[in-house]
């Protein structure tokens, strides 16, 4: 059974897709998880009680802005 020349690119695309899905699935199965069922990078970054606390404005570090603020050009004929 031969693949027609018109369908050759489609068969190649399907083959690459299947191989990529198989590699991604294997990598997902081998990824270590945490006890809570969350990915390890989320489990290590957050404490259990920190999810319910809202962010406070006083806790944020002020940022120094250098230069003029961005103002979009709403009228292109005027510069």
TANORZI-V429033 format. One record per residue. N is the residue number from 1. PHI is phi in radians with two decimals (* if undefined). PSI is psi in whole degrees, 0 to 359 (* if undefined). OMEGA is omega in whole degrees, 0 to 359 (999 if undefined). Layout:
N|PHI|PSI|OMEGA / N|PHI|PSI|OMEGA
//
This chain:
1|*|124|182 / 2|-1.93|151|177 / 3|-1.57|132|179 / 4|-1.18|155|184 / 5|-1.12|329|180 / 6|-1.21|331|183 / 7|-1.70|4|185 / 8|-1.12|316|181 / 9|-1.17|324|179 / 10|-1.17|321|178 / 11|-1.17|320|177 / 12|-1.11|317|178 / 13|-1.10|317|179 / 14|-1.13|321|179 / 15|-1.15|316|179 / 16|-1.14|322|178 / 17|-1.12|315|180 / 18|-1.13|320|178 / 19|-1.15|319|179 / 20|-1.13|319|178 / 21|-1.15|321|179 / 22|-1.14|319|179 / 23|-1.17|317|179 / 24|-1.15|321|178 / 25|-1.15|319|177 / 26|-1.14|321|178 / 27|-1.19|325|179 / 28|-1.21|327|179 / 29|-1.26|330|182 / 30|-1.53|355|182 / 31|-1.22|130|180 / 32|-1.25|140|179 / 33|-1.96|170|178 / 34|-1.76|176|182 / 35|-1.21|333|182 / 36|-1.45|354|180 / 37|1.54|1|178 / 38|-1.59|159|175 / 39|-1.05|153|187 / 40|-1.11|329|181 / 41|-1.26|332|175 / 42|-1.40|324|183 / 43|-1.22|326|183 / 44|-1.46|336|185 / 45|-1.49|329|186 / 46|-1.99|143|174 / 47|-1.50|160|183 / 48|-1.07|326|181 / 49|-1.51|350|184 / 50|-1.32|345|182 / 51|-1.27|332|184 / 52|-1.59|348|182 / 53|-1.50|131|175 / 54|-1.36|155|178 / 55|-1.27|136|180 / 56|-1.79|145|181 / 57|-1.17|328|181 / 58|-1.22|337|181 / 59|-1.38|347|184 / 60|-1.44|144|180 / 61|-1.49|132|178 / 62|-1.15|146|183 / 63|-2.00|134|178 / 64|-1.50|127|180 / 65|-1.78|126|180 / 66|-1.84|128|177 / 67|1.69|178|181 / 68|-1.32|147|177 / 69|-1.20|153|181 / 70|-1.30|127|176 / 71|-2.15|118|181 / 72|-1.19|145|179 / 73|-1.45|98|182 / 74|-1.47|342|177 / 75|-2.15|99|186 / 76|-1.14|341|181 / 77|-1.36|340|178 / 78|-1.79|136|179 / 79|-1.93|*|999
//
